[in-house]
Amino acid sequence: MKKTIVSRLMLISLFVILGAALSSCDDNEPQQDSTQKDEALDEEEYNRIKGYILNEFDEIWFSPSDDSKNIRLFAAQNEEQSHALCEGVINKEWDGNDVTISYGEYGSVSVTPSIENGVYDEISFNLKEIQPFTLFIASQEYCAKENSTSSATVDVVWWECETCLERYKNNPPEAACRICGRHKDFTRYRRVMGTEVLNDPFNGHEAVLMRKAGNGVEALYIGTTNVGAGNKTEIGKYFWWGDIVGAYSNSGFDFSENNPAIKTYNKSAWDLVEPGYFTSREDMNNLRSRFDAASFNWGGKWRMPTWKDWSWLKFNCSWTWTENYESSGVKGYIVKSNETEGEIFLPAAGYCKGSELIYPQVLGKYWSRGSFRAGYDAGDGYKTSDILRFTPSTAYPDYSEYRCMGLSVRPVSN
């Protein structure tokens, strides 16, 4: 091992000397701006890490402990898999010691071997536009124990089609994928380990019953806060449609059609099916959980509402506009169920366009998990998705908005 390291150092030194000699041959050769180069590399690594998190750690859940709100758990099969995942995050070989990689203005990532029993390694993410958190890569037994205080969990093996991202429990299909239709000989299936929550669909979040189950209708619960908010009167984060990271209004994030990070704007039905936003072109009302901001951030059985959920709430609840909710100075609607008398508050959070916050305390715009229903009516089906829009005078449960805009998300569950 020492010989290998020495050999590599000698080879690197040789390249450095050779490079210096070649550069000195022509003093007039234009030099690349190293600052611009470093910034470009930082941004490239930042975007790679975000993609790596989504692809490799898609079965993450929160630790339920009150003192571990920024701890997330991922179940690894063994220590070797944990080590490989750490190397994948930092994009280099890891010797097992503490290491921190800085990406300039885009933040940093730290990797360290864990001293906690049952946890292999810890990765601390402190990245731009993402709430800082530490990921514990741990054994299945540790993760099950941590979650036992709030829910019962079972181990699950999923097989994921790499073409369309459709998942199959326990075994891949015998022949063709039911979504993309590709035969097993022409698409690969990735094995994904995870758990399913059995007893606590709310994953520790407060839920209000707005509709009782019965007569073929499921119960409808709604969360008491927006995603990214700490209490009922906080605004929370803003999301483009299909975004699971979100950004606060003062982050400077560009919610516009010109931002290449926004992947769903100006996309046809088929364009959204192929990368996995929907399972089929016939089902455009059920955004898949990996692209659902409520499902990803709150876990359990939380999801973004459908336009039917918003419609039910509109016509089966009383909507009362308030200028000063609970003396907080925040404007919005108090929504009270006629059936259960359950009550929630929807802040008038406005929305983000470009990097500006538009009409805060004047109106509210909340995403639905469906697309095209309102968009097709407006002739803008390639650009819009369904939303709830409200002003002090009324609420519209079947409105639409451009998917590049930054809107609020309020989770619901059945």
N, C-alpha and C positions, 0 to 999 in steps of 0.2 A: 504493500500500500504506500509506504514512504517513497519507494523507488518510483512509483507511478506519479506521485505528487511532484517529486523533484523533476521528473522528465517533463511534466506539463509546464512547470515553471520555467525550465530551460527553453522549451519551445516558445512560450509566450515572450520571454526575453528576446529571443532571436527575432520574432516578428516585430517587436517594438524597435529594435536596432535597425532592422531592415527598412521599416516604415520611415524612420527618421532620416535614414540615408537617402531614400527615394524622394522624400519631400524637400530635401536640401538641394536637389539637382536643379530645381527651377524655382527661384525665389518669387517669380511673377505668377506662379500658379495660384488661382483664387482659392481662398480657404473657406471651408464651410463653417457657418456660425454654430459653435458648439452648444451655445445656450438654446438655440432653436432646435437643434438635434436632440438635446436632452429632454426638452419639453415634449417633443413629438414622441420620443420613446416612453416618457412617463404616461402620456395619454394613451398610447397603444397598450401598455401593460395594465393600466387602469381598466380599460374596456375589456381586455382579455380576462382579468380577474373577475369582473362582474359576470361575464359569460361562463366562467369556470364554476362560480358559485351556483348558477342556475342549473348547469348541466350535471355537476357532480354531487351537489348537496341539496337536491330537490326534495329530500325527505327529512328536512330539518323541523324540529319543534322546540318550543320554548321550555326552559326549566320552570316548573311551577313555583319554586321557592320564592318567597317574598323578597329575599335579599339577593336574588339572582335574576333580576329583570332583564339584564343585558347578556345573559348566558343562553346559548342555544346548544342543542344536543344533536349529534349525528352518530348513528350506530354503525360501527365498522365490524367486519368479520373477524379481524385480528390486527395485531400490531403492525404487521407488514403493510396491510392496506392503509392504515392510518399514516404511516411514514410516506407511502407513495402519494397520498392525497396532499400531504404537506408540501412535498416537492412540486406537485402540480400547481399549487397556489403560488409559490415563489418562483416557479419556472426555472429551477436549478437544483442541483444535487444538495442534499441537506445532511450534515454530519451528526445531527441529533442534539446539537447545542442551541442555546438561545440565539435567535437571529431576527433582526428587524430590517425590512427593506423599505426605503423611502421612495415615493413617487412624486416628489416636489409638491406642487399645489394640489395634487390629487390624493394626498394622504399617505398612509403607510400600512404595512402588514407585518405582524410579529408572530413568529412560530417558536414554541417552546415545548419541551417534553413535560408532561404533567406529573405532579407529585401526588395527585389524588388517586386513591385506590379505585381501579375500574376505568380510569380515563387514560387513554394512550398519549394523546398530544392535545395542545391547546393552540388555537389560531386566533389572534386578536385583529379584527378589521377596524381600521380607523380611516375610512375612505370618504371622499367628497360625495355629498348628496345621499349618503347612507348612514343611518343612525349607528354609531359605534356599537359593536357587540363582540363577544368572545365565543368562539365555537369549540365546544368540547367534543373531540372525536373519541368515543367511548365504546365499551362493550355493550352487547345487547342487554345483558343482565343489569348493567348500571343504568341504562336508559329506561328500562322497564321499572326499576326501583324508583327513579326520580319522578316518573310520571304516576306512580301508584297513589300518591297523595291526592291527586285530583281526578284520576281516571284509571280505568283498566285498559291495558294495551296488549295486543298480540303481535307477534312477529309476522311479517308478510314479505313474500318474495314476488316482485313484479318483473315481467319481461317487457321491455319497451322497444317498439319498432323504431329504428333510427331514421326511417323515411318520413313517417307522419307523427311519431311520438305516442301512438296509441299504446295502452298498457294492458297486459294480460296477467291475471293472477295465477301464480304457481307454475304455469307452463306456457311456452309460446304456441301459436297456432300450428296445426298439423300441416297446413298448406299456405293459403294466402291470408294476408292481413285483412281484417274485416273493414278497415277504413280506406287504406290506400290501394288495396287489391294486389299488392306485390307478393309474389310467391316467396317462400322462405329462402329459396336459393338466390334471390336477388335483393334481399334486404337483411341486415343483421339485427339481432335482438340483444339489447344490453340488459344484464341482470342488475336489478336495483333492490337493495335491502331497505326495509322500513318497518313501520308499525301502523296499526289502525287503532283509533280511539273507540272504545266500546261504550263507556258509561257517561263521559262528560263531553257533550257536543259543543260546549261553550269554551272549553279550554281555559277556565279561570276568569273569563270576561263576563261582566254583568249583562244579563239579557232580560228583556221585558216581553211578556206574552201579550201579543196584540190580537191574535186570532186563535180560537180553540180548534182542536182537531174534531172532525165529525162529518158525516154525510159525504164521505169520499174526499174531504178537503184536509190537507195537512195543517198542523198548527204553524203559526208564523211568529217568530221571535225577532226582535230587533235590538241591536246593541245600543248602549246609552251614550257612546261617544263616536266621533269620526276616527278613522284610521290615522294614527299619528298624533292624536290628542290625548292629553293626560286627564281631562275631566270634561263634563258636559258642555261647558262654555268655551273651551278651547277649539280653535278652528281645525287644527290638525294639518295633515299634508295634502298636497294637490297631486293628482296623477293624470297622465295621458291614458287613453283607453288601451288596456293591455299591459300597463306598467305596474310593476309590483314594488318598485323602490320608492317612488314618490319624492317630492321636494317641498320644502316650506316656502312660503311666499317671498321671503327675503334671501333665498339661496342664489338667485340670479339664473336659475335654470331657464333655458329657452324653450317655452311651450309654443313652438311655431312649426309650420309645414317645412321650414328650411332646416330643421334640426335632424340630422341623419340618425340620431339615437332613437327617434320616434319611429317605430317599425310598422305601425298599423294604419297610418294615414294614407289615403288615396289607394286603398287595396280593395280588390274585388273579392267576392265570396270565395272563390277558389284560392286566391292569394292568401286568405286567412286560414283556410283549411289545411293547406299543405304544411305550413310550419307548426300546426297544432293548436291554433287558437280555438278552433271548433273541431268537433269530431266529424262533421259532415256538412255539406252545403244545405241540407234540409233542416238542420238544427242550429239556427243562428241565435237562439236565446240562451244558450248555456256556454258561456266562456269557460274554458277548462281551468282547473284550479291552479295550475302552474303559472297562469297569466291573470289570475283573479287577485286583486290587491287585498281584498278582505280575507280570502282563504289563505293566502300566503302569509300575511302578517299576523293574523289572529289564530290560525290553525283550527283544530276541532272540526266542526261542520259549518263553520261560518262561510259565507259567500257574499258576493255583491247581489243586490236585488235584481229581479227581472222587471220589465215594465208592468207585468201583471201584479207583482207585489206592490209596486208603487200605486197602481190603479186601485187595488183593494184598500190600501191605506187611505187613499184620497176619498173614496166613497163610503167607507165604513168607519171613519174616524172624524172627530171634530178637529178643525185646524184653526188655531187662534194665534194671530200675529201679536208679538210682544216687542215693545221697544226697549225693555230692560229686564231680561230674564233673571229672576232671583237676585235682583239688585246688582247684577254683574256688568250692566251697561251693554250687553250683547243682544242684538236684535235677531229675531228668527221666529219659527213656528213651534208652538206647543201642540203636539199631536196626541190626542187621547182616543183610545179605542172605545167605540160604542158597545162592543161585545164584552170586553174584559176589564175596561177602565184602566188598562195599562197606559202609561204616559211616557213620551220621550220628547226631547227638544232637538230641533234641527237648526243650527246656527245659519244665519245668512252670511255665508263665507265668501260670496262672490266667486270669481274664477280667475285663472291666470291665462293671459294671452301674451306670448313672447315672454319677457321677464317682468311684466307688470301685473299687479293685482287689480282686477277690474270690479267695480261696484261692491266692495265689501260693505256689510251692514245694510245693503240695499236689496240684494237678491241672493238666491242660493241655487247652485247647480250640482246635482249628485248623479254619478254614473249608474247606469243599469249594466247588467252583464250581457245583454243582448245587443244585436246590431241590425241595421237596415230597416227595421219596422217603420220607424219614422223617417229614416233616411231615404228610402225609396219614394215615399210620398212627396218628399221635397226635391226629388231628382238628384240627390247628392249621395246615393248609396255607397259610392266608393270612398267617401270621406267622413261619414258620420256614424254615430252609434246613439242608442237610446239613452235618455236621461230624464230625471225629475228636475223641473225648473219651477221656482216659485218666486213671487214678489209679494209685497204686503197685501195685495188685493186678492190673489188666488194662487193655486198650485196646478201645474200641468204635468201629469204623470207619464205622458207619452210624447215628450218633446225630443229633439235631437240636437247634437252638437258635434262639431268637428273633433275627430279623435286626437288631434294634436294639442287641444286645449287642456289646461290643468283644472280638473274638477275635484270635488270632495268625494269621499267614499264612506258610506255607512253600511256596516255589515248586517246581514240578516241570517236566520237559520230556521230550519223546520224541525 
